């Protein structure tokens, strides 16, 4: 019997039990689709974070105190003394609080910082201006808002000159930022930037959340990270302050994302294995139901190899069709991911290929046992079988 005849028999067997075949392929469809979606979301998040960090460059160092470590604004002068060649040393104090206009309200991250924050490369202005030293002397209650807040609070209209109520105080907006996407921590698109002295007064603290240091080159950033690590270790202990260059942050985030992607992909692969078990179960039922058919075919001259090929191709057909449909479902969900899951997703051709190959392999592995069971039925007993 030719391969074409075996394929026709396999498709015919599925066609006579359409609902059962569909339910059997459903496990494969879900598994393949889940693998593609989860890998694509993992890669999309990695690319978004990497792109966000690359806008800063690898010549940036973050100094972050742990909870309970005294880290006042005086540390800025100390860091400048330790690192005299730093291009910028920018302190940050942050919080999260309510924000409102005359007609809308919500919540946002609040960052108090200096005008030099804009020079670190972390932000770019879309409209208006960032607060300046001269502007602070005239009005300390000025703010710059992220791109998402422009949409949610002002429906995309320019907010420059508008007033907002932030942390119980009224601020005048002087600028709005271009979208920057998701970076380490909360997105700066959902952040309000206000002057450091104003933030410290409103938050009733002189403790900094972080200090950002920008150097002239990536090599200097690595040197700064080592110098400050040693300095703060000697001063407050190894667990008191974390010092990390942008390059180290990127490597850590990428490693974390890769681990999570592998974990989620492994979890999704379990659905494929469960689908394979479903294929084996249904094929065993099919072998029992078609015992007389097997006997007739053996009596007409079909060999054991022909019977194995028939049922193995049927299992593979189920898994391949499920794999193809799963690829379509997964690709469609990836395209909808930004709207449905509010996250970036990058469709991975490699994930699609691997998911399909794995689904076909599932059909082979879980179809072998039922196929061998069918081929080893005694023709005489099979012909006498009445179900």
C-alpha positions in Angstrom: 0.0 0.0 0.0 1.4 3.4 -1.0 1.8 6.4 1.4 -0.9 8.2 -0.5 -3.4 5.4 0.2 -2.4 5.5 3.9 -2.9 9.2 4.1 -6.3 8.9 2.5 -7.3 6.2 5.0 -6.0 8.4 7.9 -8.0 11.5 6.7 -11.0 9.3 6.2 -10.8 8.0 9.7 -10.7 11.5 11.1 -13.6 12.6 8.8 -15.9 9.9 10.1 -15.3 11.2 13.6 -15.1 14.9 13.0 -16.1 16.1 16.5 -13.8 13.7 18.2 -10.9 14.6 15.9 -11.5 18.3 16.6 -11.6 17.9 20.4 -8.4 15.8 20.1 -6.6 18.5 18.1 -7.7 21.2 20.6 -5.0 20.2 23.1 -2.4 20.6 20.4 -3.8 23.9 19.2 -3.8 25.3 22.8 -0.3 24.1 23.4 1.2 25.4 20.2 -0.6 28.7 20.5 0.5 29.2 24.1 4.1 28.5 23.3 4.1 31.1 20.5 2.3 33.7 22.6 4.4 33.3 25.7 7.8 33.3 23.8 6.7 36.3 21.8 5.6 38.3 24.8 8.9 37.4 26.6 10.9 38.5 23.6 8.9 41.6 23.1 9.4 42.6 26.7 13.1 42.0 26.4 13.4 44.1 23.3 11.3 46.9 24.9 13.5 47.0 28.0 16.7 46.7 25.9 15.6 49.6 23.7 14.7 51.7 26.7 18.1 51.1 28.3 20.0 51.7 25.1 18.4 55.2 24.9 20.3 55.9 28.1 23.5 54.3 26.9 25.8 52.2 28.9 27.6 55.1 30.6 25.0 55.5 33.3 25.3 54.2 36.9 22.5 53.8 39.4 23.1 54.1 43.2 20.1 52.8 45.2 20.0 52.6 49.0 18.2 49.7 50.6 15.3 50.2 53.1 16.6 51.7 56.3 19.9 53.0 54.9 20.4 56.7 55.6 20.8 58.4 52.2 20.2 62.1 52.3 20.8 64.8 49.7 24.2 65.3 51.2 25.2 62.0 49.5 25.2 63.9 46.2 28.1 66.1 47.3 29.9 63.0 48.6 29.5 61.2 45.3 30.7 64.3 43.4 33.8 64.4 45.6 34.5 60.6 45.1 33.8 60.8 41.4 35.0 64.2 40.2 35.0 63.2 36.5 31.2 62.4 36.5 29.3 64.3 33.8 26.1 64.4 35.8 25.1 63.4 39.3 21.3 63.5 39.6 19.4 62.7 42.8 15.9 61.3 42.8 13.1 61.0 45.4 10.0 59.2 44.3 6.5 58.3 45.5 3.1 57.3 44.1 0.0 59.3 44.6 -3.2 60.7 43.3 -3.3 63.1 40.3 -6.4 65.0 39.1 -7.5 67.7 36.7 -10.8 69.5 36.8 -12.6 66.7 35.0 -10.4 63.5 35.4 -8.4 61.8 38.1 -6.1 58.9 38.6 -2.8 57.9 40.1 0.8 58.3 38.9 4.4 57.8 39.9 5.9 61.1 41.2 9.6 61.8 40.7 11.4 64.7 42.3 14.7 65.5 40.6 16.9 68.3 39.3 16.9 70.0 35.9 20.0 67.9 34.9 17.8 64.8 34.8 16.9 65.6 31.2 20.7 65.5 30.3 21.1 61.9 31.4 19.3 60.9 28.2 16.4 59.2 30.0 13.8 61.6 28.6 13.0 63.8 25.6 10.5 66.6 25.5 7.5 66.4 23.2 6.2 69.8 24.0 7.0 72.7 26.4 10.1 72.6 28.5 11.7 70.8 31.4 11.9 72.8 34.6 15.0 74.9 34.9 16.9 76.6 37.8 15.5 80.0 36.7 12.0 78.7 36.5 12.2 77.2 40.0 13.0 80.6 41.5 9.8 81.9 40.1 7.5 79.0 40.7 8.5 75.8 42.6 5.2 74.1 41.9 5.8 73.2 38.2 5.6 69.7 36.7 6.4 67.7 33.5 4.1 64.8 32.7 4.7 61.5 30.8 3.1 60.7 27.5 0.5 58.3 28.9 -0.8 60.9 31.4 -1.2 63.3 28.5 -3.6 60.8 27.0 -5.5 59.8 30.1 -5.8 63.3 31.7 -5.9 65.6 28.7 -7.2 63.2 25.9 -4.0 63.9 23.9 -4.3 67.7 23.9 -1.3 69.7 24.9 -1.3 70.0 28.7 1.2 72.9 28.8 -0.2 75.7 31.0 -2.8 73.5 32.5 -3.1 72.8 36.3 -3.2 69.5 38.1 -3.7 68.5 41.7 -0.8 66.4 42.8 -0.1 65.1 46.3 -2.7 67.5 47.6 -1.0 70.6 45.9 -1.8 72.4 42.7 1.0 72.3 40.0 1.3 74.0 36.7 2.4 71.8 33.8 5.3 73.3 31.8 6.1 70.3 29.6 5.1 66.9 28.3 7.4 64.1 27.4 7.7 61.9 24.3 6.8 58.2 24.9 9.7 56.2 26.2 8.2 52.8 26.8 8.7 50.4 29.7 12.1 50.5 31.4 13.4 49.2 34.7 10.7 49.8 37.3 7.6 51.7 36.5 7.1 53.3 33.1 8.1 56.9 32.9 5.2 57.5 30.5 3.0 57.3 33.7 5.3 59.6 35.7 5.1 63.2 36.8 8.4 65.0 37.3 8.6 67.8 39.8 11.5 69.8 41.4 13.5 67.9 44.0 13.1 70.5 46.8 9.3 70.6 46.2 9.1 66.8 46.2 11.1 66.6 49.4 8.8 69.1 51.1 5.6 67.4 50.0 6.8 63.9 50.8 8.3 65.2 54.1 11.6 63.5 53.6 15.2 64.3 52.8 16.0 60.7 52.0 16.9 60.0 48.3 15.4 57.0 46.5 18.3 56.9 44.0 21.1 58.8 42.4 21.9 58.6 38.7 25.4 59.2 37.6 26.4 59.7 34.0 30.0 59.4 32.8 31.7 60.3 29.6 32.1 56.6 28.4 31.0 53.1 29.3 34.5 52.3 30.6 34.2 55.1 33.1 30.8 53.8 34.1 32.3 50.4 35.0 35.1 52.2 37.0 32.5 54.4 38.8 30.4 51.3 39.7 33.5 49.6 41.2 34.6 52.8 43.1 31.2 53.5 44.6 30.6 49.8 45.5 33.8 49.8 47.5 33.1 53.2 48.9 29.6 52.4 50.2 30.6 48.9 51.3 33.2 50.4 53.6 30.8 53.1 54.8 27.4 51.4 55.2 28.1 47.7 54.6 27.7 45.5 51.5 23.9 45.3 51.8 23.3 49.0 52.5 23.6 50.5 49.0 23.3 48.8 45.5 25.5 50.2 42.8 24.8 49.0 39.2 25.8 50.2 35.8 23.3 50.4 33.0 25.1 47.5 31.4 24.7 45.4 34.5 21.0 46.3 34.8 20.5 45.2 31.2 22.3 41.9 31.7 20.3 41.2 34.8 17.0 42.0 33.2 17.8 40.0 30.1 18.8 37.0 32.2 15.5 37.3 34.3 13.4 37.6 31.1 15.1 34.6 29.6 14.5 32.5 32.7 10.9 33.5 32.8 10.5 32.8 29.1 11.9 29.3 29.5 9.7 28.7 32.5 6.5 29.9 30.7 7.4 28.0 27.5 8.0 24.8 29.5 4.6 25.3 31.2 3.0 25.8 27.8 4.8 22.7 26.4 3.0 20.7 29.1 -0.2 21.4 27.2 1.3 19.8 24.1 2.2 16.7 26.1 -1.4 16.6 27.5 -2.6 16.9 23.9 -0.4 14.0 23.0 -1.9 11.9 25.7 -5.3 12.8 24.3 -4.2 11.6 20.9 -3.0 8.3 22.3 -6.2 7.8 24.2 -8.4 8.5 21.2 -6.2 6.4 18.9 -6.5 3.4 21.3 -10.3 3.9 21.3 -10.2 4.1 17.5 -8.2 0.9 17.3 -10.7 -1.0 19.4 -13.7 0.4 17.4 -12.0 -0.5 14.1 -10.9 -4.0 15.0 -13.1 -5.6 12.3 -11.7 -3.1 9.7 -8.2 -4.1 10.7 -9.1 -7.8 10.3 -10.6 -7.2 6.9 -7.5 -5.3 5.7 -5.2 -8.0 7.0 -7.3 -10.7 5.2 -7.0 -8.7 2.0 -3.2 -8.7 2.2 -2.3 -5.7 4.3 0.9 -6.2 6.2 1.5 -5.2 9.8 3.7 -2.3 8.5 0.7 -1.1 6.5 -1.5 -1.1 9.6 1.2 0.7 11.6 1.6 3.3 8.9 -2.2 3.9 8.7 -2.7 4.6 12.3 0.5 6.4 12.8 -0.3 8.8 9.9 -3.7 9.3 11.4 -2.1 10.4 14.7 0.4 12.6 12.9 -2.4 14.2 10.8 -4.2 15.1 13.9 -1.1 16.7 15.5 0.0 18.5 12.3 -3.4 20.0 11.7 -3.5 21.0 15.3 0.0 22.5 15.0 -0.9 24.5 11.9 -4.1 25.9 13.5 -2.2 26.6 16.7 0.3 28.6 14.8 -2.5 30.7 13.3 -4.1 31.2 16.6 -0.8 32.0 18.3 0.2 34.5 15.6 -3.2 36.2 15.8 -3.0 36.6 19.6 0.5 38.0 19.3 -0.8 40.7 17.0 -3.5 41.5 19.5 -1.2 41.3 22.5 -0.6 45.1 22.8 -4.4 45.7 23.1 -5.3 42.6 25.1 -2.4 42.2 27.4 -1.0 45.8 27.3 2.5 44.5 26.6 4.9 44.4 23.7 5.1 41.2 21.8 7.6 40.2 19.0 6.4 37.3 16.8 9.2 34.7 16.9 9.6 32.6 13.7 11.8 30.2 15.6 9.1 29.7 18.2 6.6 28.9 15.4 8.9 26.4 13.8 9.9 24.7 17.1 6.2 24.6 18.2 5.2 23.0 14.9 8.0 20.4 15.0 7.3 19.6 18.6 3.6 19.1 17.8 4.4 16.8 14.9 6.8 14.8 17.2 4.0 14.5 19.7 1.9 12.8 17.0 4.7 10.3 16.3 5.6 9.5 19.9 2.0 9.2 21.2 0.7 7.5 18.0 3.3 4.7 18.0 1.8 2.6 20.7 -1.8 2.5 19.4 -0.4 1.8 15.9 1.6 -1.2 17.1 -1.4 -2.4 19.1 -3.5 -2.3 15.9 -0.8 -4.1 13.9 -0.5 -7.0 16.4 -4.2 -7.9 16.4 -4.8 -11.4 15.2 -6.7 -11.3 11.9 -9.0 -14.2 12.7 -10.0 -12.8 16.1 -10.4 -9.3 14.5 -12.7 -10.6 11.8 -14.9 -12.2 14.5 -15.0 -9.0 16.6 -18.5 -7.7 16.8 -17.8 -4.6 19.0 
